[in-house]
């Protein structure tokens, strides 16, 4: 037996529409790509690199599809600046970065501290610091270390964690947040 509402919808249909609205308006999803589905038909990333002096303001996804040429530019921008080695950056990481940026309602571009790292660079950084993982996701093109002047490390980390889509590391003393598309986890203070 179905109950009709005044507008002719069934009660079940009305509840289904209400549930769909809640899903669309929910503050977090199981991953950043899911979170971004409600953000419209365009995904855009804005970054700059103090190391190379380069800037990137790129639409990389339109109407359900990644733009291959845009991803190539992101790969180049996020290259190992020490060796100029380029690796394909996992688009899920870019989605997490974009989703976190959107959550912070921030117009300032990210400052990219580190994107892809070559094995040579990662080994050099490991020799200098205990905070660099031997099998870092940076080696796979799955991670970014980012800074914003207008947001604290904690604000950035909370936004990235709200995506529930990967790893989030707080590096408060160095003023950056690590975001990656690996398993959901967090570390640092």
C-alpha positions as CSV (number, residue, x, y, z in Angstrom):
1,X,0.0,0.0,0.0
2,X,1.4,3.4,-0.9
3,X,0.4,6.7,0.6
4,X,-0.1,9.7,-1.7
5,X,0.9,13.2,-0.7
6,X,-1.0,16.3,-1.8
7,X,1.3,16.8,-4.7
8,X,0.7,13.3,-6.0
9,X,4.1,11.8,-4.8
10,X,4.1,8.6,-2.8
11,X,5.4,8.8,0.7
12,X,8.3,6.5,-0.4
13,X,9.1,8.8,-3.3
14,X,9.1,11.8,-1.1
15,X,11.4,10.1,1.4
16,X,13.7,9.0,-1.4
17,X,13.9,12.6,-2.7
18,X,14.6,13.8,0.8
19,X,17.4,11.2,1.2
20,X,18.9,12.2,-2.1
21,X,19.0,15.8,-1.0
22,X,20.7,14.9,2.3
23,X,23.4,12.9,0.4
24,X,24.0,15.9,-1.9
25,X,24.2,18.3,1.0
26,X,26.2,16.0,3.3
27,X,29.5,17.6,4.5
28,X,31.7,14.6,3.9
29,X,31.7,11.5,1.6
30,X,33.7,8.3,1.6
31,X,36.3,10.0,-0.7
32,X,37.2,13.3,-2.1
33,X,36.0,12.5,-5.6
34,X,32.6,11.7,-4.1
35,X,32.7,14.9,-2.1
36,X,33.4,16.9,-5.2
37,X,30.4,15.4,-7.1
38,X,28.2,18.0,-5.4
39,X,30.6,20.8,-6.2
40,X,29.5,21.3,-9.8
41,X,30.7,20.3,-13.2
42,X,34.2,21.9,-12.9
43,X,37.2,21.1,-10.7
44,X,40.0,23.7,-10.5
45,X,43.3,23.6,-8.7
46,X,45.4,26.7,-7.9
47,X,49.0,26.5,-6.7
48,X,52.3,28.2,-6.9
49,X,55.9,27.1,-6.2
50,X,58.3,29.3,-4.4
51,X,61.1,26.9,-5.5
52,X,60.5,27.4,-9.3
53,X,58.5,30.6,-9.4
54,X,55.8,28.9,-11.3
55,X,52.1,29.3,-10.9
56,X,49.2,27.0,-11.8
57,X,45.5,27.9,-12.1
58,X,44.0,24.9,-13.9
59,X,40.6,23.5,-14.6
60,X,41.4,19.8,-14.8
61,X,37.9,18.2,-14.7
62,X,34.7,19.1,-16.6
63,X,31.4,17.4,-16.7
64,X,32.6,14.1,-15.3
65,X,35.9,13.8,-17.1
66,X,39.5,14.6,-16.4
67,X,41.2,16.8,-19.0
68,X,44.2,14.9,-20.1
69,X,46.3,18.0,-21.1
70,X,45.5,19.7,-17.8
71,X,46.7,16.6,-15.9
72,X,49.9,16.7,-17.9
73,X,50.5,20.3,-16.8
74,X,49.8,19.3,-13.2
75,X,52.3,16.5,-13.5
76,X,54.9,18.9,-14.8
77,X,54.1,21.5,-12.1
78,X,54.4,18.9,-9.3
79,X,57.6,17.4,-10.6
80,X,60.7,16.9,-8.5
81,X,62.1,20.4,-8.8
82,X,65.6,19.2,-7.7
83,X,66.0,16.7,-10.5
84,X,63.2,17.8,-12.9
85,X,61.9,14.2,-13.0
86,X,58.2,14.0,-13.8
87,X,55.8,11.4,-12.7
88,X,52.0,11.1,-13.3
89,X,50.3,12.5,-10.2
90,X,47.4,10.4,-9.1
91,X,44.3,12.4,-9.9
92,X,42.7,11.3,-6.6
93,X,45.4,13.3,-4.7
94,X,44.5,16.4,-6.8
95,X,40.8,15.8,-6.0
96,X,41.6,15.6,-2.3
97,X,43.6,18.9,-2.5
98,X,40.7,20.5,-4.4
99,X,38.0,19.3,-2.0
100,X,40.0,20.5,1.0
101,X,40.6,23.9,-0.6
102,X,36.8,24.2,-1.4
103,X,35.9,23.2,2.2
104,X,38.2,26.0,3.5
105,X,36.4,28.5,1.2
106,X,39.8,29.9,0.3
107,X,40.8,31.9,-2.7
108,X,44.5,31.8,-2.0
109,X,46.4,29.3,-4.1
110,X,48.3,26.5,-2.3
111,X,52.0,26.8,-2.0
112,X,53.4,23.5,-3.2
113,X,56.3,22.4,-0.9
114,X,56.7,18.9,-2.4
115,X,54.8,16.9,-5.0
116,X,56.6,14.0,-6.8
117,X,60.0,13.0,-5.3
118,X,62.5,11.0,-7.2
119,X,64.2,8.2,-5.3
120,X,67.4,10.3,-5.2
121,X,65.6,13.2,-3.6
122,X,63.7,11.1,-1.2
123,X,66.9,9.4,0.0
124,X,68.6,12.8,0.4
125,X,65.7,14.1,2.5
126,X,65.6,10.9,4.6
127,X,69.3,11.4,5.4
128,X,68.4,14.9,6.7
129,X,65.1,14.1,8.6
130,X,63.5,11.3,10.4
131,X,60.1,12.5,9.2
132,X,60.6,11.2,5.6
133,X,59.2,7.8,4.9
134,X,61.4,5.3,3.0
135,X,58.4,4.2,0.8
136,X,56.9,7.7,0.7
137,X,53.8,8.2,-1.4
138,X,55.6,11.1,-2.9
139,X,57.7,8.5,-4.8
140,X,54.5,7.2,-6.5
141,X,53.1,10.6,-7.3
142,X,50.4,10.1,-4.7
143,X,51.1,12.9,-2.3
144,X,51.6,16.7,-1.9
145,X,52.9,18.8,0.9
146,X,51.0,22.1,0.9
147,X,50.9,25.5,2.7
148,X,48.4,28.3,2.9
149,X,49.3,31.7,4.5
150,X,45.6,32.4,5.3
151,X,44.9,29.0,7.0
152,X,46.6,27.3,9.9
153,X,48.0,23.8,9.6
154,X,45.2,22.5,11.8
155,X,42.5,24.2,9.6
156,X,44.1,22.7,6.5
157,X,44.4,19.2,8.1
158,X,40.8,19.3,9.3
159,X,39.6,20.1,5.8
160,X,41.6,17.3,4.3
161,X,40.5,14.8,7.0
162,X,36.8,15.8,6.3
163,X,37.2,14.3,2.8
164,X,37.9,10.9,4.4
165,X,39.9,10.0,1.3
166,X,43.6,9.5,2.2
167,X,46.4,10.3,4.5
168,X,46.8,13.7,6.2
169,X,49.9,14.7,8.1
170,X,50.3,17.8,10.2
171,X,53.8,19.3,10.2
172,X,53.1,22.3,12.4
173,X,56.7,23.3,13.0
174,X,57.3,23.4,9.3
175,X,53.9,25.0,8.5
176,X,52.6,22.5,6.0
177,X,50.1,19.7,5.6
178,X,50.7,16.4,3.7
179,X,47.8,15.1,1.7
180,X,47.8,11.7,-0.1
181,X,45.4,9.3,-1.7
182,X,46.5,6.3,0.3
183,X,44.5,4.6,3.1
184,X,42.6,7.0,5.4
185,X,44.9,7.9,8.3
186,X,46.4,10.9,10.1
187,X,49.5,11.8,12.0
188,X,51.3,14.8,13.5
189,X,50.3,17.6,15.7
